[in-house]
Amino acid sequence: MSFANRAHGLPRPDFEKLPTATLDELFAISEEADRKFQEFLDKAALEDWTKLSPLGFGTLKASPRKMLIQAVLHSVHHRGQLATFLRQQGFKQDWTHDIILSKVME
């Protein structure tokens, strides 16, 4: 959500105030970030991709291009963590882990 907000020039969300008590609330955060990134993708001009914005971490700045890449790669990281955790807990892994084999974005 943080990078999606910054791509729009919005402030970072207050992570302490985000609702995270249920899976539905957690997925809603992801869906909101996805919506914001899609909105940026739909409307951004070429020059919008390279504008540097402060990230709120010291003096660190990044372009929306870099923020989108970070968000995608970070999601992959967490997907791997989830798959590993579920396997360690004995849950059967009978779902497709590779995006190319999934029905997402056919």
PyRosetta script that sets phi, psi and omega in degrees:
from pyrosetta import init, pose_from_sequence

init()
pose = pose_from_sequence("MSFANRAHGLPRPDFEKLPTATLDELFAISEEADRKFQEFLDKAALEDWTKLSPLGFGTLKASPRKMLIQAVLHSVHHRGQLATFLRQQGFKQDWTHDIILSKVME")
pose.set_psi(1, -35.1)
pose.set_omega(1, -177.9)
pose.set_phi(2, -59.3)
pose.set_psi(2, -49.6)
pose.set_omega(2, -177.4)
pose.set_phi(3, -70.3)
pose.set_psi(3, -34.9)
pose.set_omega(3, 177.1)
pose.set_phi(4, -63.6)
pose.set_psi(4, -42.0)
pose.set_omega(4, 176.8)
pose.set_phi(5, -62.4)
pose.set_psi(5, -46.4)
pose.set_omega(5, -177.0)
pose.set_phi(6, -64.8)
pose.set_psi(6, -34.3)
pose.set_omega(6, 177.7)
pose.set_phi(7, -60.9)
pose.set_psi(7, -27.9)
pose.set_omega(7, 178.6)
pose.set_phi(8, -94.1)
pose.set_psi(8, 0.3)
pose.set_omega(8, -177.7)
pose.set_phi(9, 78.9)
pose.set_psi(9, 15.9)
pose.set_omega(9, 178.6)
pose.set_phi(10, -91.4)
pose.set_psi(10, 156.5)
pose.set_omega(10, 178.6)
pose.set_phi(11, -68.9)
pose.set_psi(11, 159.2)
pose.set_omega(11, 174.3)
pose.set_phi(12, -61.1)
pose.set_psi(12, 143.8)
pose.set_omega(12, 176.7)
pose.set_phi(13, -70.5)
pose.set_psi(13, 155.4)
pose.set_omega(13, 173.2)
pose.set_phi(14, -82.6)
pose.set_psi(14, 102.4)
pose.set_omega(14, -174.0)
pose.set_phi(15, -61.7)
pose.set_psi(15, -26.2)
pose.set_omega(15, 179.0)
pose.set_phi(16, -70.1)
pose.set_psi(16, -22.0)
pose.set_omega(16, -176.2)
pose.set_phi(17, -99.7)
pose.set_psi(17, -5.5)
pose.set_omega(17, 178.6)
pose.set_phi(18, -71.6)
pose.set_psi(18, 135.7)
pose.set_omega(18, 179.2)
pose.set_phi(19, -72.5)
pose.set_psi(19, 121.4)
pose.set_omega(19, -176.4)
pose.set_phi(20, -135.4)
pose.set_psi(20, 21.4)
pose.set_omega(20, -175.3)
pose.set_phi(21, -76.5)
pose.set_psi(21, -24.9)
pose.set_omega(21, -177.1)
pose.set_phi(22, -129.0)
pose.set_psi(22, 164.7)
pose.set_omega(22, 175.3)
pose.set_phi(23, -62.2)
pose.set_psi(23, -38.1)
pose.set_omega(23, 178.5)
pose.set_phi(24, -60.2)
pose.set_psi(24, -41.0)
pose.set_omega(24, 178.9)
pose.set_phi(25, -67.0)
pose.set_psi(25, -40.6)
pose.set_omega(25, 177.8)
pose.set_phi(26, -63.8)
pose.set_psi(26, -44.8)
pose.set_omega(26, 178.8)
pose.set_phi(27, -65.7)
pose.set_psi(27, -32.4)
pose.set_omega(27, 178.4)
pose.set_phi(28, -64.0)
pose.set_psi(28, -36.3)
pose.set_omega(28, 176.7)
pose.set_phi(29, -62.6)
pose.set_psi(29, -45.9)
pose.set_omega(29, 179.0)
pose.set_phi(30, -63.3)
pose.set_psi(30, -42.8)
pose.set_omega(30, -179.6)
pose.set_phi(31, -64.7)
pose.set_psi(31, -38.0)
pose.set_omega(31, 177.6)
pose.set_phi(32, -65.4)
pose.set_psi(32, -42.7)
pose.set_omega(32, 177.2)
pose.set_phi(33, -63.2)
pose.set_psi(33, -43.8)
pose.set_omega(33, 177.7)
pose.set_phi(34, -59.3)
pose.set_psi(34, -43.0)
pose.set_omega(34, 179.7)
pose.set_phi(35, -61.7)
pose.set_psi(35, -43.2)
pose.set_omega(35, -179.5)
pose.set_phi(36, -66.4)
pose.set_psi(36, -41.6)
pose.set_omega(36, 177.1)
pose.set_phi(37, -64.1)
pose.set_psi(37, -42.1)
pose.set_omega(37, 179.5)
pose.set_phi(38, -62.7)
pose.set_psi(38, -40.8)
pose.set_omega(38, 177.3)
pose.set_phi(39, -60.8)
pose.set_psi(39, -42.6)
pose.set_omega(39, 177.3)
pose.set_phi(40, -63.2)
pose.set_psi(40, -46.2)
pose.set_omega(40, -179.9)
pose.set_phi(41, -59.3)
pose.set_psi(41, -38.7)
pose.set_omega(41, -178.0)
pose.set_phi(42, -70.0)
pose.set_psi(42, -31.0)
pose.set_omega(42, -170.2)
pose.set_phi(43, -111.8)
pose.set_psi(43, -15.6)
pose.set_omega(43, -171.7)
pose.set_phi(44, -68.6)
pose.set_psi(44, 134.2)
pose.set_omega(44, 171.5)
pose.set_phi(45, -83.8)
pose.set_psi(45, 163.4)
pose.set_omega(45, -177.9)
pose.set_phi(46, -53.2)
pose.set_psi(46, -42.8)
pose.set_omega(46, -177.9)
pose.set_phi(47, -70.4)
pose.set_psi(47, -20.0)
pose.set_omega(47, 178.4)
pose.set_phi(48, -67.4)
pose.set_psi(48, -25.8)
pose.set_omega(48, -176.1)
pose.set_phi(49, -68.9)
pose.set_psi(49, -22.1)
pose.set_omega(49, -173.5)
pose.set_phi(50, -111.8)
pose.set_psi(50, 1.5)
pose.set_omega(50, 178.6)
pose.set_phi(51, -69.0)
pose.set_psi(51, 125.0)
pose.set_omega(51, 178.8)
pose.set_phi(52, -81.4)
pose.set_psi(52, 137.5)
pose.set_omega(52, 177.1)
pose.set_phi(53, -128.6)
pose.set_psi(53, 142.2)
pose.set_omega(53, 174.9)
pose.set_phi(54, -66.1)
pose.set_psi(54, 139.7)
pose.set_omega(54, -177.6)
pose.set_phi(55, -94.1)
pose.set_psi(55, -7.9)
pose.set_omega(55, -179.0)
pose.set_phi(56, 86.5)
pose.set_psi(56, 11.0)
pose.set_omega(56, 176.7)
pose.set_phi(57, -116.3)
pose.set_psi(57, 88.0)
pose.set_omega(57, -177.7)
pose.set_phi(58, 63.7)
pose.set_psi(58, -128.6)
pose.set_omega(58, -178.7)
pose.set_phi(59, -102.9)
pose.set_psi(59, 10.4)
pose.set_omega(59, -176.8)
pose.set_phi(60, -65.4)
pose.set_psi(60, 130.9)
pose.set_omega(60, 176.3)
pose.set_phi(61, -127.7)
pose.set_psi(61, 154.4)
pose.set_omega(61, 178.2)
pose.set_phi(62, -152.5)
pose.set_psi(62, 157.0)
pose.set_omega(62, 176.0)
pose.set_phi(63, -88.0)
pose.set_psi(63, 158.4)
pose.set_omega(63, 174.8)
pose.set_phi(64, -56.8)
pose.set_psi(64, -34.2)
pose.set_omega(64, 177.6)
pose.set_phi(65, -58.0)
pose.set_psi(65, -47.3)
pose.set_omega(65, -178.8)
pose.set_phi(66, -70.2)
pose.set_psi(66, -36.4)
pose.set_omega(66, 179.7)
pose.set_phi(67, -65.5)
pose.set_psi(67, -39.9)
pose.set_omega(67, 178.5)
pose.set_phi(68, -64.8)
pose.set_psi(68, -43.9)
pose.set_omega(68, 177.9)
pose.set_phi(69, -60.9)
pose.set_psi(69, -44.3)
pose.set_omega(69, 178.9)
pose.set_phi(70, -59.8)
pose.set_psi(70, -44.2)
pose.set_omega(70, -178.5)
pose.set_phi(71, -63.0)
pose.set_psi(71, -43.4)
pose.set_omega(71, 180.0)
pose.set_phi(72, -64.3)
pose.set_psi(72, -49.1)
pose.set_omega(72, -178.3)
pose.set_phi(73, -65.8)
pose.set_psi(73, -36.7)
pose.set_omega(73, 179.3)
pose.set_phi(74, -66.2)
pose.set_psi(74, -36.2)
pose.set_omega(74, 176.5)
pose.set_phi(75, -63.5)
pose.set_psi(75, -40.7)
pose.set_omega(75, 177.9)
pose.set_phi(76, -61.8)
pose.set_psi(76, -41.5)
pose.set_omega(76, 178.4)
pose.set_phi(77, -57.2)
pose.set_psi(77, -48.8)
pose.set_omega(77, -178.9)
pose.set_phi(78, -68.5)
pose.set_psi(78, -32.0)
pose.set_omega(78, 176.3)
pose.set_phi(79, -62.6)
pose.set_psi(79, -41.3)
pose.set_omega(79, 176.6)
pose.set_phi(80, -64.6)
pose.set_psi(80, -41.1)
pose.set_omega(80, 177.6)
pose.set_phi(81, -61.7)
pose.set_psi(81, -43.0)
pose.set_omega(81, -179.6)
pose.set_phi(82, -64.2)
pose.set_psi(82, -44.8)
pose.set_omega(82, 179.6)
pose.set_phi(83, -61.7)
pose.set_psi(83, -42.4)
pose.set_omega(83, 179.2)
pose.set_phi(84, -64.0)
pose.set_psi(84, -46.3)
pose.set_omega(84, -179.8)
pose.set_phi(85, -60.5)
pose.set_psi(85, -46.3)
pose.set_omega(85, -179.0)
pose.set_phi(86, -63.3)
pose.set_psi(86, -40.2)
pose.set_omega(86, 177.7)
pose.set_phi(87, -63.0)
pose.set_psi(87, -43.7)
pose.set_omega(87, 179.2)
pose.set_phi(88, -63.5)
pose.set_psi(88, -29.1)
pose.set_omega(88, 179.9)
pose.set_phi(89, -86.2)
pose.set_psi(89, 0.5)
pose.set_omega(89, 176.3)
pose.set_phi(90, 88.7)
pose.set_psi(90, 9.1)
pose.set_omega(90, 178.4)
pose.set_phi(91, -76.7)
pose.set_psi(91, 135.0)
pose.set_omega(91, 180.0)
pose.set_phi(92, -63.8)
pose.set_psi(92, 133.0)
pose.set_omega(92, -179.4)
pose.set_phi(93, -101.3)
pose.set_psi(93, 74.0)
pose.set_omega(93, -177.8)
pose.set_phi(94, -104.9)
pose.set_psi(94, 23.2)
pose.set_omega(94, 178.1)
pose.set_phi(95, -114.0)
pose.set_psi(95, 154.2)
pose.set_omega(95, -177.0)
pose.set_phi(96, -73.3)
pose.set_psi(96, 125.4)
pose.set_omega(96, 179.7)
pose.set_phi(97, -92.7)
pose.set_psi(97, -19.1)
pose.set_omega(97, -177.6)
pose.set_phi(98, -94.7)
pose.set_psi(98, 128.6)
pose.set_omega(98, -177.7)
pose.set_phi(99, -61.2)
pose.set_psi(99, -34.1)
pose.set_omega(99, -177.6)
pose.set_phi(100, -65.2)
pose.set_psi(100, -25.4)
pose.set_omega(100, -179.6)
pose.set_phi(101, -95.0)
pose.set_psi(101, -8.7)
pose.set_omega(101, -177.5)
pose.set_phi(102, -85.9)
pose.set_psi(102, 170.8)
pose.set_omega(102, 179.4)
pose.set_phi(103, -88.5)
pose.set_psi(103, 0.1)
pose.set_omega(103, 178.8)
pose.set_phi(104, -67.6)
pose.set_psi(104, 130.1)
pose.set_omega(104, 174.8)
pose.set_phi(105, 55.7)
pose.set_psi(105, 45.6)
pose.set_omega(105, 178.4)
pose.set_phi(106, -64.8)
pose.dump_pdb("model.pdb")
